[in-house]
């Protein structure tokens, strides 16, 4: 199981992310697209990196808006896995 990050580690890691915020025990990012099709195309692009990492985001889709939530459920909060996947998602 991945090790939880300390508050200091979380704050430091968060400085390296653009478009993400720490919300409680998770990372959160919202992306807005032209329409539903573009939003779904983006979500489909998340499959490969999530499978490769063995770490899967929680996703909410509302027409042209996609909210991504990352947390390590089995660890009960934020771990390095969350920040690593957030960095990959940020490049998509």
C-alpha positions in Angstrom: 0.0 0.0 0.0 1.2 3.5 -0.8 2.2 5.7 2.1 0.2 8.8 2.9 1.9 12.1 2.4 2.3 14.6 5.2 0.6 18.1 5.0 4.0 19.6 4.2 4.7 17.1 1.4 1.2 17.7 0.0 1.7 21.5 0.0 5.1 21.1 -1.7 3.8 18.6 -4.3 0.8 20.9 -5.1 3.2 23.7 -6.1 4.2 21.7 -9.1 0.7 21.3 -10.4 -1.3 23.7 -12.5 -5.1 23.6 -12.6 -5.3 21.3 -9.6 -6.4 22.0 -6.0 -6.1 20.1 -2.8 -9.6 19.6 -1.5 -9.6 17.6 1.8 -8.0 14.3 1.2 -8.1 14.5 -2.6 -6.8 16.4 -5.6 -9.4 18.0 -7.9 -9.3 19.4 -11.4 -12.1 20.7 -13.7 -11.7 20.8 -17.4 -14.2 22.5 -19.7 -14.7 21.5 -23.4 -16.6 22.8 -26.4 -19.2 20.0 -26.0 -20.1 16.6 -24.8 -18.2 14.7 -27.5 -14.9 16.6 -26.7 -15.4 15.9 -23.0 -15.8 12.2 -23.6 -12.8 12.1 -25.9 -10.8 13.6 -23.1 -12.0 11.0 -20.6 -11.1 8.3 -23.0 -7.6 9.6 -23.1 -7.3 9.0 -19.3 -7.8 5.2 -19.6 -4.2 4.3 -20.8 -2.3 6.4 -18.2 -4.6 5.2 -15.4 -4.3 1.6 -16.4 -0.5 1.9 -16.7 -0.2 3.5 -13.3 -2.7 1.0 -11.7 -4.4 4.1 -10.2 -7.8 5.3 -11.3 -9.4 8.7 -10.9 -12.9 9.3 -9.9 -14.6 11.2 -12.7 -17.8 13.3 -13.0 -19.0 14.3 -16.5 -21.6 17.0 -16.9 -22.2 17.8 -20.6 -19.0 19.7 -21.5 -17.3 19.7 -18.1 -15.2 16.9 -16.6 -14.2 16.9 -12.9 -11.3 14.6 -12.0 -10.7 13.5 -8.4 -7.6 11.7 -7.3 -7.1 10.0 -3.9 -5.6 6.7 -2.9 -8.6 5.1 -1.4 -6.8 2.1 0.2 -4.4 4.5 1.9 -7.1 6.9 3.0 -5.8 10.0 1.4 -3.1 11.6 -0.8 0.0 9.6 -1.8 2.7 10.1 -4.4 0.6 8.1 -6.8 -2.0 10.8 -6.9 0.5 13.6 -7.7 2.2 11.4 -10.3 -1.0 10.7 -12.1 -2.1 14.4 -11.8 1.1 15.4 -13.6 0.4 12.9 -16.4 -3.3 14.1 -16.8 -2.1 17.7 -16.9 -0.2 16.9 -20.1 -3.3 15.5 -21.9 
